[in-house]
Amino acid sequence: MNQPAADEEVRSTVDEIYRTESRRIFATLIRLLGDFDLAEEALHEAFAAAVEQWKRDGIPANPRAWLVSAGRFKAIDTIRRRARFDGVIADLANRTSDCLSLEKDDDQVDDDRLRLIFTCCHPALSPAVHVALTLREVCGLSTEQIASAFLTAPSAIAQRIVRGKAKIRDAGIPYEVPSVSSIPDRLDSVLSVIYLVFNEGYSASAGNSLTRADLCGEAIRLGRLLSELLPDPEVLGLLALMLLQESRRLARSTPKGDLILLEDQNRSLWNREQISEGQALVQRSLASAEIGAYTIQAAIAAVHADAGSPGETDWPQIVALYDVLSRIQPTPVIELNRAVAIAMRDGAEAGIELIDSILARGDLTDYHLSHAARADLCRRAGLTHEAGNSYRRALELVLQEPERRFLERRLRELG
């Protein structure tokens, strides 16, 4: 029998479980309940109940299974309060009886979150809805965070999410991982979602933290699951890219959370195990007949990982890879990254000219990293006044506090 627990211990445990497990619990509740909004309501009621009951009864051996079970009963109570048919409640009870198996199998990771991603990426939904809905429902990002990642208004993101949930409900879209033959139709959207989840963890769109290790870890976990389900070259390429980028996480910030650029990082802190795994996956993917954008980006990250110091970086090879990537995925952000690589190969002035042409077209004018990159190249070229203007523009746009502090420090250093 569990022993009563202290208030502080319970609250600390509940907060930690909510942070690390709430979206997995939510995904399971959607499978059991078949309704996004009902599952969301049940999730929050279950956590509220845990705070009170665990003080009295003690923290259960399997908190996640307890919360799923509690959420199921809360959902049944909600339906009863809304005076729906007895048949609905009976059906719900039948469909949710398997939640009891979580007590015996805590890793029922066939995986509810992967099922949820494929549901959110169903062909009946538009690509814009795929990503917004999955980031909201699978990962729990706010509409503001998603909007920042998309450079889109929060109201537009909110509308996409509402439309997506309504379409899933009204069209009866099944909550399942599709057959292997059907997966390619949804693969691009699924990969895009997983990578956007990783990016939000690797470089948080806003807030006080530079990174969110939980999101990076979850994206890599989903990438591994998908690679087991479908070892497509681009799936392997994406997993490689995430591992190679994640390998640098400990070196990317100071103990106080301040940003450290790639060229200034302590490379002994890089995770060699992740680098080895990532480089092996890159080689597997490059050996395939078709090479996609994630594989090329992973190859670029692998070149950086090969360099023992900034001066050893093979910038001509990186530029060549960006040339290929620009043909596969001709986007302004890729063009910006290529411009920085060319600056490192040919000199800062060459990069400034390319970035100015991007901004002159009206692309990336509200993207803080375009102005931060231009500022850095101007600083390297000795163009102090122009560097200051670009740093100030970047500061007007940046939302993340560590990046803000970094830009402010650079601006002060200009004198």
C-alpha positions in Angstrom: 0.0 0.0 0.0 1.3 3.5 -0.9 2.2 5.8 2.0 0.8 9.4 2.2 3.2 11.9 0.6 4.2 15.5 1.6 2.6 18.4 -0.3 6.0 19.5 -1.7 6.9 16.0 -2.9 3.6 15.5 -4.6 3.6 18.9 -6.4 7.2 18.4 -7.5 6.4 15.0 -8.9 3.2 16.1 -10.6 5.0 19.1 -12.2 7.8 16.8 -13.4 5.4 14.2 -14.9 3.4 17.0 -16.5 6.5 18.4 -18.1 7.9 15.1 -19.4 4.8 12.8 -19.8 1.7 15.0 -20.3 1.7 14.8 -24.1 2.2 11.0 -24.1 -0.7 10.7 -21.7 -2.7 13.1 -23.9 -2.0 11.0 -27.0 -3.2 7.8 -25.2 -6.3 9.6 -24.0 -7.1 10.6 -27.6 -6.8 6.9 -28.6 -9.1 5.9 -25.8 -11.6 8.7 -26.0 -11.6 9.5 -29.7 -12.0 13.2 -29.1 -9.3 15.9 -28.9 -11.2 18.4 -26.7 -12.5 15.7 -24.4 -9.0 14.2 -24.0 -7.5 17.7 -23.2 -10.2 18.3 -20.6 -9.7 14.8 -19.1 -5.9 15.3 -19.0 -6.1 18.5 -16.9 -8.7 17.0 -14.6 -6.6 13.9 -14.1 -3.5 16.0 -13.1 -5.7 18.1 -10.7 -7.0 14.9 -9.1 -3.4 13.6 -8.7 -2.4 16.6 -6.7 -5.1 15.9 -4.1 -5.3 12.1 -4.1 -1.5 11.4 -4.1 -1.2 13.5 -0.9 -3.6 11.1 0.8 -2.9 7.8 -0.9 0.7 8.2 -1.9 2.4 8.4 -5.3 1.4 5.3 -7.3 4.1 3.0 -8.7 3.0 3.8 -12.3 1.9 7.5 -12.3 1.3 7.6 -16.0 -1.0 4.6 -16.0 -2.8 6.2 -13.0 -3.3 9.4 -14.9 -4.6 7.7 -18.0 -7.1 5.7 -15.9 -8.1 8.8 -14.0 -8.5 10.7 -17.2 -10.8 8.0 -18.6 -13.1 8.2 -15.6 -13.1 12.0 -15.7 -14.2 11.8 -19.4 -17.0 9.4 -18.5 -18.1 11.8 -15.8 -18.0 14.7 -18.3 -20.2 12.9 -20.7 -22.7 12.1 -18.0 -22.8 15.7 -17.0 -23.6 16.6 -20.5 -26.5 14.2 -20.5 -25.5 12.2 -23.5 -26.8 8.8 -24.3 -26.1 5.8 -22.1 -24.8 4.0 -25.3 -22.0 6.6 -25.7 -20.8 5.8 -22.1 -21.0 2.1 -22.7 -19.0 2.4 -25.9 -16.5 4.6 -24.1 -16.1 2.1 -21.3 -15.5 -0.7 -23.9 -13.0 1.3 -25.9 -11.0 2.3 -22.9 -10.8 -1.0 -21.0 -7.3 -1.5 -22.4 -5.9 1.4 -20.5 -5.6 -1.0 -17.6 -2.9 -2.8 -19.5 -0.7 0.2 -19.0 -0.2 -1.0 -15.4 1.7 -4.0 -16.8 3.2 -2.5 -19.9 4.4 1.1 -19.3 6.0 1.2 -22.8 2.8 0.8 -24.8 4.8 2.6 -27.4 3.4 1.2 -30.5 3.3 4.4 -30.1 0.3 6.6 -29.2 2.2 9.7 -30.1 3.3 8.3 -33.5 -0.3 7.3 -34.1 -1.3 10.9 -33.3 1.3 12.4 -35.7 0.0 10.3 -38.6 -3.6 11.2 -37.7 -2.7 14.9 -37.7 -0.8 14.4 -41.0 -3.7 12.7 -42.8 -4.0 13.6 -46.5 -7.5 15.0 -45.9 -5.8 17.9 -44.0 -3.7 20.6 -45.6 0.0 20.7 -45.1 -0.2 23.9 -43.1 -2.7 22.2 -40.7 -0.5 19.1 -40.5 2.3 20.9 -38.8 0.3 23.4 -36.7 -2.0 20.7 -35.4 0.8 18.2 -34.6 2.9 20.8 -32.8 0.0 21.8 -30.7 -1.6 18.4 -29.9 1.4 16.1 -29.9 4.0 18.5 -28.4 1.9 20.9 -26.4 3.4 24.1 -28.0 1.4 27.2 -27.6 -0.1 28.9 -30.7 2.4 31.8 -30.1 5.3 29.4 -30.2 4.1 27.7 -33.3 3.4 31.1 -34.9 7.0 32.2 -34.2 8.3 29.0 -35.8 6.2 29.6 -38.9 6.7 33.4 -39.0 2.9 33.5 -39.0 0.2 35.4 -36.9 -1.0 33.4 -33.8 -4.6 34.0 -35.0 -3.9 32.2 -38.2 -2.3 29.2 -36.4 -5.3 29.0 -34.0 -7.7 28.8 -37.0 -5.6 26.0 -38.6 -5.7 24.0 -35.4 -9.5 24.5 -35.0 -10.1 23.5 -38.6 -7.9 20.5 -38.3 -9.6 19.1 -35.2 -13.0 19.7 -36.8 -12.0 17.9 -40.0 -10.6 14.9 -38.1 -13.9 14.6 -36.1 -16.3 15.2 -39.0 -14.5 13.0 -41.5 -13.9 10.2 -39.0 -10.2 10.1 -39.7 -8.9 7.0 -37.9 -6.4 7.3 -35.1 -3.8 4.8 -36.4 -0.4 4.4 -38.0 -1.2 3.7 -41.7 -0.1 0.6 -43.6 3.5 0.6 -44.9 2.2 1.1 -48.5 0.3 4.2 -47.4 3.0 5.8 -45.4 4.9 7.6 -48.2 1.9 9.8 -49.0 2.2 11.3 -45.5 5.9 11.0 -45.0 6.9 14.5 -46.0 4.5 16.1 -43.5 5.5 13.7 -40.7 9.2 14.4 -41.3 8.5 18.2 -41.3 6.6 17.9 -38.1 9.3 15.9 -36.3 12.0 18.3 -37.4 10.0 21.4 -36.3 9.6 19.7 -32.9 13.3 19.2 -32.8 14.1 22.8 -33.8 11.8 24.1 -31.1 13.8 22.1 -28.6 17.2 22.9 -30.2 16.6 26.6 -30.4 13.4 27.6 -28.5 11.4 30.2 -30.4 10.9 32.4 -27.4 11.4 32.5 -23.6 14.3 32.3 -21.1 15.8 29.0 -22.2 18.0 28.5 -25.2 17.1 24.9 -25.6 14.4 22.4 -24.5 16.1 19.0 -24.1 12.7 17.3 -23.6 11.5 18.3 -27.1 14.9 17.3 -28.7 14.8 14.0 -27.0 11.1 13.4 -28.1 11.8 14.3 -31.7 14.8 11.9 -31.8 12.7 9.2 -30.2 10.0 9.7 -32.8 12.6 9.7 -35.5 13.9 6.4 -34.3 10.4 4.9 -34.2 9.8 6.1 -37.7 13.1 4.7 -38.9 12.2 1.3 -37.5 8.8 1.4 -39.2 10.1 2.8 -42.5 13.9 2.9 -43.0 13.4 5.4 -45.9 16.6 7.3 -46.8 15.1 10.7 -45.8 13.9 9.2 -42.5 17.5 8.1 -41.8 18.8 11.5 -43.0 16.5 13.4 -40.6 17.5 11.1 -37.7 21.1 11.7 -38.6 20.6 15.5 -38.7 18.9 15.6 -35.3 21.6 13.5 -33.7 24.5 15.5 -35.2 22.9 18.8 -34.1 21.9 17.5 -30.6 25.5 16.3 -30.2 26.5 20.0 -29.7 23.9 20.9 -27.1 26.1 20.9 -24.0 28.6 23.2 -25.8 26.0 25.7 -27.1 25.5 27.6 -23.9 27.3 28.8 -20.7 26.3 27.5 -17.3 24.3 30.7 -17.0 22.4 29.9 -20.2 24.1 32.4 -22.5 24.6 31.5 -26.2 27.9 30.2 -27.5 28.4 30.3 -31.3 29.7 27.2 -33.1 33.1 28.7 -33.7 33.6 29.4 -30.0 32.3 26.1 -28.6 34.4 23.7 -26.6 34.4 20.7 -29.0 35.5 18.3 -26.3 31.9 18.7 -24.9 30.4 17.4 -28.2 28.8 14.0 -27.8 31.0 11.6 -29.9 28.6 8.7 -29.6 25.8 10.8 -31.2 28.2 12.1 -33.8 29.3 8.5 -34.8 25.7 7.3 -35.0 24.7 10.4 -37.0 27.6 10.1 -39.5 26.9 6.4 -40.0 23.3 7.2 -40.8 24.4 9.9 -43.3 26.5 7.4 -45.1 23.6 5.0 -45.3 21.3 7.6 -46.6 23.8 9.0 -49.2 24.3 5.5 -50.6 20.6 5.5 -51.7 19.5 6.3 -55.2 17.5 9.4 -54.1 19.0 12.0 -51.8 16.8 14.5 -50.1 17.0 17.8 -48.2 17.4 16.2 -44.7 20.2 14.0 -45.9 22.1 17.0 -47.4 21.6 19.0 -44.2 22.9 16.1 -42.2 25.9 15.9 -44.4 26.6 19.6 -43.7 26.4 18.9 -40.0 28.7 15.9 -40.4 31.3 18.1 -42.1 31.2 20.4 -39.0 31.5 17.4 -36.7 34.6 16.3 -38.6 36.4 19.5 -37.8 38.6 19.4 -34.7 38.7 23.2 -34.6 36.9 26.1 -36.4 39.9 26.6 -38.7 39.8 23.0 -39.9 36.2 23.3 -41.2 35.9 22.4 -44.9 34.0 25.4 -46.0 34.3 24.6 -49.8 32.6 21.3 -49.2 29.9 22.9 -47.1 29.2 25.5 -49.8 29.0 22.7 -52.4 26.5 20.9 -50.2 24.5 24.1 -49.9 24.5 24.4 -53.7 22.9 21.0 -53.9 20.4 21.8 -51.1 19.4 25.1 -52.8 18.4 23.1 -55.8 16.4 20.6 -53.8 14.8 23.1 -51.4 15.1 26.6 -52.7 14.0 28.6 -49.7 15.2 32.0 -48.4 16.5 30.5 -45.1 18.6 27.9 -47.1 19.8 30.8 -49.2 20.7 32.7 -46.0 22.7 29.8 -44.6 24.5 29.4 -48.0 25.4 33.1 -47.9 27.1 32.6 -44.5 29.0 29.6 -45.7 30.2 31.5 -48.8 31.3 34.3 -46.4 33.4 31.8 -44.5 34.9 30.6 -47.7 35.4 33.8 -49.7 35.2 36.6 -47.2 32.6 38.6 -45.3 31.9 41.0 -48.1 30.7 38.2 -50.4 28.3 37.0 -47.8 27.0 40.6 -47.1 26.2 41.1 -50.7 24.2 37.9 -50.9 22.3 38.7 -47.7 21.5 42.2 -48.9 20.0 40.7 -52.1 17.8 38.4 -50.0 16.6 41.4 -47.9 16.1 43.6 -51.0 13.6 41.1 -52.4 11.6 41.5 -49.2 12.4 38.0 -48.0 13.3 37.4 -44.3 13.0 41.1 -43.4 11.2 40.1 -40.2 13.5 37.2 -39.4 15.9 38.2 -36.7 18.6 35.7 -37.8 19.0 37.3 -41.2 19.8 40.6 -39.6 22.0 38.9 -36.9 24.0 37.1 -39.7 24.4 40.4 -41.6 25.5 42.2 -38.4 28.1 39.5 -37.7 29.6 39.6 -41.3 29.7 43.5 -41.1 31.5 43.2 -37.8 34.0 40.8 -39.4 34.5 43.2 -42.3 35.1 46.2 -40.0 31.8 47.9 -41.1 31.0 49.0 -37.5 28.2 51.4 -38.3 26.3 48.9 -40.5 26.9 46.1 -38.0 25.3 48.2 -35.3 22.3 49.0 -37.4 21.8 45.3 -38.2 22.3 44.2 -34.5 19.6 46.8 -33.5 17.2 45.5 -36.1 17.8 41.9 -34.9 17.1 43.0 -31.4 13.8 44.5 -32.4 12.7 41.1 -33.7 14.3 38.5 -31.4 12.0 36.7 -28.9 14.5 34.4 -27.1 16.3 35.9 -24.1 19.7 34.1 -24.5 19.8 35.3 -28.1 18.8 38.8 -27.0 21.6 38.9 -24.4 24.1 37.7 -27.1 23.1 40.4 -29.5 23.2 43.1 -26.8 26.7 42.0 -25.9 27.8 42.1 -29.5 26.4 45.6 -29.9 28.2 46.8 -26.7 31.5 45.3 -28.1 31.2 47.5 -31.2 31.7 50.5 -28.8 
